Amino acid sequence: MAVQQTVDAFGSLDMAFNNAGIMLAPIDSADETEEAFDKIVGVNLKGVWASMKHQLKQMRKQGSGAIVNCSSLGGLVGGDGRTTYHATKHGVIGATKSVALQYGRHGVRCNAVCPGTIQTPMVERMTAAGELDAEALAASLALGRLGRPEEIAAAVLWLCSDAASFVTGVALPVDAGHTAQ
Ligand SMILES: NC(=O)c1ccc[n+]([C@@H]2O[C@H](COP(=O)([O-])OP(=O)(O)OC[C@H]3O[C@@H](n4cnc5c(N)ncnc54)[C@H](O)[C@@H]3O)[C@@H](O)[C@H]2O)c1
């Protein structure tokens, strides 16, 4: 429906950012329920898959477009207590690269952005629950601070723009050097 509404309003779907994602409280992998697994996979991986499926139908038809999927630094490294979250974010990168390979010939680029720790409600909830020491984390990063949502938006816009016309299939860390360590 969102794709059709966009086409009705603008005549084409030029770019799409698949951003929705959830993270549950950390848990020992042996104790994680199937329900929790399905919930995280359903939003983080199936959500990206389903969004791309509809976006690609339109982009294939028009012969152009750029998709960016939201992975995470968790798509590049493991995470103690976050097995399923990190598995989905690795999966997003696999799906991104595969679509990039298949759809380049249709004029469509597909990339992923891998945010570090960004000051959003998700991170505020983690900090409030004692799951994250934001100050200590910030101090450990090369840039000495957490990220702002608009710094992810800027990277996504660049990936969607003609300035990135030769970029497809990448998983771009935007993480203050977190995954460079
Ligand atoms: N904040 C971070 O530090 C960080 C780091 C790495 C990656 N990410 C990723 O960035 C993305 C955005 O996260 P955030 O930090 O803004 O989290 P957030 O919890 O602040 O916001 C998540 C957004 O996803 C939406 N959403 C959740 N489930 C949905 C569903 N089933 N259908 C439609 N929308 C749904 C929510 O309404 C909300 O707008 C997520 O994919 C997250 O995994 C965040």
The ligand as an SDF file (V2000), in Angstrom:
LIG
                    3D

 44 48  0  0  0  0  0  0  0  0999 V2000
   19.5860    3.0910   18.0640 N   0  0  0  0  0  0  0  0  0  0  0  0
   20.6660    2.3860   17.8350 C   0  0  0  0  0  0  0  0  0  0  0  0
   21.7010    2.5150   18.5350 O   0  0  0  0  0  0  0  0  0  0  0  0
   20.7020    1.4150   16.6970 C   0  0  0  0  0  0  0  0  0  0  0  0
   21.9160    0.7990   16.3770 C   0  0  0  0  0  0  0  0  0  0  0  0
   21.9810   -0.0580   15.3210 C   0  0  0  0  0  0  0  0  0  0  0  0
   20.8780   -0.3130   14.5550 C   0  0  0  0  0  0  0  0  0  0  0  0
   19.6770    0.2670   14.9020 N   0  0  0  0  0  0  0  0  0  0  0  0
   18.5360   -0.0430   14.0660 C   0  0  0  0  0  0  0  0  0  0  0  0
   17.9470    1.1770   13.6390 O   0  0  0  0  0  0  0  0  0  0  0  0
   16.5710    0.9660   13.3700 C   0  0  0  0  0  0  0  0  0  0  0  0
   15.7690    2.0120   14.0920 C   0  0  0  0  0  0  0  0  0  0  0  0
   15.9860    1.8010   15.4890 O   0  0  0  0  0  0  0  0  0  0  0  0
   15.7370    2.9290   16.5910 P   0  0  0  0  0  0  0  0  0  0  0  0
   16.9540    3.0070   17.4060 O   0  0  0  0  0  0  0  0  0  0  0  0
   15.2100    4.1620   15.9710 O   0  0  0  0  0  0  0  0  0  0  0  0
   14.6450    2.1670   17.4410 O   0  0  0  0  0  0  0  0  0  0  0  0
   13.3080    2.7190   18.0990 P   0  0  0  0  0  0  0  0  0  0  0  0
   12.8220    1.6190   18.9750 O   0  0  0  0  0  0  0  0  0  0  0  0
   13.5980    4.0250   18.6890 O   0  0  0  0  0  0  0  0  0  0  0  0
   12.3750    2.8710   16.8390 O   0  0  0  0  0  0  0  0  0  0  0  0
   12.0270    1.7250   16.0970 C   0  0  0  0  0  0  0  0  0  0  0  0
   10.9930    2.0960   15.0840 C   0  0  0  0  0  0  0  0  0  0  0  0
   10.5770    0.9010   14.4130 O   0  0  0  0  0  0  0  0  0  0  0  0
    9.1650    0.8870   14.3740 C   0  0  0  0  0  0  0  0  0  0  0  0
    8.6700   -0.4990   14.3590 N   0  0  0  0  0  0  0  0  0  0  0  0
    8.9370   -1.4700   15.2550 C   0  0  0  0  0  0  0  0  0  0  0  0
    8.2730   -2.5890   14.9210 N   0  0  0  0  0  0  0  0  0  0  0  0
    7.5670   -2.3190   13.8010 C   0  0  0  0  0  0  0  0  0  0  0  0
    6.7060   -3.0620   12.9720 C   0  0  0  0  0  0  0  0  0  0  0  0
    6.4010   -4.3330   13.2420 N   0  0  0  0  0  0  0  0  0  0  0  0
    6.1760   -2.4690   11.8940 N   0  0  0  0  0  0  0  0  0  0  0  0
    6.4590   -1.1820   11.6010 C   0  0  0  0  0  0  0  0  0  0  0  0
    7.2790   -0.4160   12.3430 N   0  0  0  0  0  0  0  0  0  0  0  0
    7.8280   -0.9770   13.4340 C   0  0  0  0  0  0  0  0  0  0  0  0
    8.7330    1.6230   15.6300 C   0  0  0  0  0  0  0  0  0  0  0  0
    7.4140    2.1190   15.4940 O   0  0  0  0  0  0  0  0  0  0  0  0
    9.7630    2.7350   15.7200 C   0  0  0  0  0  0  0  0  0  0  0  0
    9.3780    3.8400   14.9230 O   0  0  0  0  0  0  0  0  0  0  0  0
   16.2720   -0.4740   13.8230 C   0  0  0  0  0  0  0  0  0  0  0  0
   16.2940   -1.3390   12.6960 O   0  0  0  0  0  0  0  0  0  0  0  0
   17.4280   -0.7890   14.7540 C   0  0  0  0  0  0  0  0  0  0  0  0
   17.6670   -2.1710   14.8440 O   0  0  0  0  0  0  0  0  0  0  0  0
   19.5780    1.1290   15.9430 C   0  0  0  0  0  0  0  0  0  0  0  0
  1  2  1  0
  2  3  2  0
  2  4  1  0
  4  5  1  0
  4 44  2  0
  5  6  2  0
  6  7  1  0
  7  8  2  0
  8  9  1  0
  8 44  1  0
  9 10  1  0
  9 42  1  0
 10 11  1  0
 11 12  1  0
 11 40  1  0
 12 13  1  0
 13 14  1  0
 14 15  2  0
 14 16  1  0
 14 17  1  0
 17 18  1  0
 18 19  2  0
 18 20  1  0
 18 21  1  0
 21 22  1  0
 22 23  1  0
 23 24  1  0
 23 38  1  0
 24 25  1  0
 25 26  1  0
 25 36  1  0
 26 27  1  0
 26 35  1  0
 27 28  2  0
 28 29  1  0
 29 30  1  0
 29 35  2  0
 30 31  1  0
 30 32  2  0
 32 33  1  0
 33 34  2  0
 34 35  1  0
 36 37  1  0
 36 38  1  0
 38 39  1  0
 40 41  1  0
 40 42  1  0
 42 43  1  0
M  CHG  2   8   1  16  -1
M  END
$$$$
